[in-house]
């Protein structure tokens, strides 16, 4: 059971992939998710921060940040189902996270955005272009992913769409790009 518990400064949650099998090595989060959540603990976040999570494969980020009532923006129906299952597994109300389909428009301004970086630059460019109008001068944007899926051109793309970028040191093969406007 411990292999499926994610303990962050925000919550300790049990997370499983959608079609969990006890013999499967799959976990509902990766080192990049842990790194992003660790970074969030180190930055001042208002209690009423408006949080957006993008491309959250199994809901690990959104479930961990449920106390902020985050929006989860993505295009995987199975990801939404996994997130809902993980909310239920942890006795968290299903409306603690607002799922927004990728074909729906975002609304309002976000203080914190965590984006699981997609493998394709064209999808990332589209998402960042849509996202840009929902950020303010003090918004924090964290792009996170596994090192093997992060081409160096992603930093250039982030800088052209969002603004100045700093990069974290990789930990457990996960890396994060930190952005402030």
C-alpha positions in Angstrom: 0.0 0.0 0.0 2.9 2.4 0.8 4.0 2.2 -2.8 0.9 4.1 -3.8 1.0 6.9 -1.2 2.3 10.3 -2.1 3.2 12.5 0.8 3.7 16.2 0.0 3.6 19.3 2.1 0.1 19.8 0.9 -1.5 16.3 1.6 -0.8 12.7 2.0 -2.8 10.8 -0.6 -3.2 7.3 -2.0 -3.1 7.4 -5.7 -3.5 4.6 -8.3 -3.6 4.4 -12.1 -7.1 4.0 -13.6 -6.9 0.2 -14.3 -4.8 -0.7 -11.3 -3.4 -4.2 -11.0 -1.4 -5.2 -7.9 1.4 -6.7 -10.0 1.7 -3.6 -12.2 4.8 -1.4 -11.7 2.8 1.7 -12.8 2.5 4.6 -10.3 0.0 7.4 -10.6 2.8 10.1 -10.3 6.4 10.5 -11.3 9.5 12.3 -10.0 8.5 15.4 -11.9 5.2 15.7 -10.0 7.1 15.4 -6.7 9.5 18.0 -7.8 6.8 20.5 -8.8 4.9 20.0 -5.5 8.2 20.4 -3.6 8.9 23.7 -5.3 5.4 24.9 -4.5 6.1 24.4 -0.8 9.0 26.9 -1.1 7.0 29.7 -2.7 4.5 31.9 -0.9 1.0 30.9 -2.0 -2.0 32.8 -0.8 -4.6 30.7 0.9 -7.0 31.6 -1.8 -4.6 31.1 -4.7 -6.3 30.2 -8.0 -4.5 27.1 -9.2 -4.6 25.4 -12.6 -3.1 22.0 -13.3 -2.6 21.1 -17.0 -2.1 17.5 -18.4 -2.4 15.8 -15.0 -2.3 12.2 -16.2 -3.8 10.5 -13.2 -4.8 13.5 -11.1 -1.8 13.3 -8.7 -1.2 17.1 -8.8 -4.8 18.1 -8.6 -5.7 15.6 -5.8 -2.6 16.7 -3.8 -3.6 20.4 -4.2 -7.4 19.7 -3.6 -7.6 22.3 -0.7 -7.0 25.0 -3.3 -10.0 23.9 -5.4 -7.8 23.7 -8.5 -9.0 23.6 -12.1 -7.6 20.6 -14.1 -7.3 21.3 -17.8 -6.6 18.3 -20.0 -7.7 16.2 -22.9 -7.6 12.6 -21.5 -10.9 11.2 -20.6 -9.1 8.4 -18.8 -7.1 11.0 -16.8 -10.4 12.6 -15.6 -11.7 9.2 -14.6 -8.5 8.4 -12.7 -8.6 11.8 -11.0 -12.2 11.2 -9.9 -11.3 7.7 -8.6 -8.3 9.1 -6.7 -10.5 11.8 -5.1 -13.0 9.2 -4.0 -10.2 6.9 -2.8 -9.1 9.7 -0.5 -12.6 10.7 0.7 -12.3 14.1 -1.1 -15.4 15.6 -2.6 -15.6 15.2 -6.3 -16.2 18.9 -6.8 -12.9 19.7 -5.0 -11.3 19.8 -8.4 -12.9 21.3 -11.5 -12.1 19.4 -14.6 -12.0 21.5 -17.8 -11.8 19.6 -21.1 -9.0 20.8 -23.4 -11.6 21.9 -26.0 -13.2 24.3 -23.4 -12.0 27.8 -22.8 -10.3 28.7 -19.6 -11.8 31.6 -17.6 -10.4 34.0 -15.1 -6.8 34.6 -14.0 -4.6 32.0 -12.3 -2.0 32.6 -9.6 -0.3 29.3 -10.0 -0.1 27.0 -13.0 1.5 23.6 -13.0 1.8 22.1 -16.5 2.9 18.5 -17.1 4.9 19.1 -20.2 3.5 17.2 -23.2 5.9 15.3 -25.5 5.0 17.4 -28.5 6.1 21.0 -28.9 3.1 22.0 -31.0 0.6 21.0 -28.2 2.7 22.8 -25.7 2.8 25.9 -27.9 -1.0 25.8 -28.3 -1.5 25.4 -24.5 0.8 28.2 -23.6 -0.8 30.5 -26.1 -4.2 29.8 -24.6 -2.9 30.1 -21.1 -1.0 33.4 -21.5 -4.2 35.5 -21.3 -5.1 33.9 -18.0 -1.9 35.0 -16.2 -1.1 38.2 -14.2 2.2 39.9 -13.4 2.8 37.7 -10.3 1.6 34.4 -11.7 3.9 31.4 -11.2 4.1 28.9 -13.9 5.8 25.5 -13.3 6.5 23.3 -16.3 7.4 19.8 -15.2 8.3 16.5 -16.9 10.7 13.7 -17.1 14.2 14.7 -18.4 14.0 12.2 -21.2 11.0 13.9 -22.7 12.2 17.5 -22.4 14.0 18.9 -25.4 16.0 22.0 -24.9 13.7 23.9 -27.3 11.0 23.8 -24.6 12.8 26.4 -22.6 12.9 28.7 -25.7 9.2 28.0 -26.3 8.3 28.9 -22.7 10.4 32.1 -22.8 8.7 33.2 -26.0 5.2 32.4 -24.8 5.3 33.1 -21.0 8.5 34.9 -20.0 11.9 34.5 -18.3 12.7 30.9 -17.3 14.8 29.2 -14.7 15.5 25.4 -14.6 15.7 23.2 -11.6 18.3 20.5 -11.2 17.0 17.1 -12.2 16.1 14.8 -9.4 15.2 11.1 -9.9 15.1 11.8 -13.7 12.5 14.5 -13.2 13.0 18.2 -14.0 11.0 21.3 -13.7 11.2 24.7 -15.4 10.1 27.6 -13.2 8.6 30.7 -14.7 7.6 34.0 -13.3 6.1 36.8 -15.3 
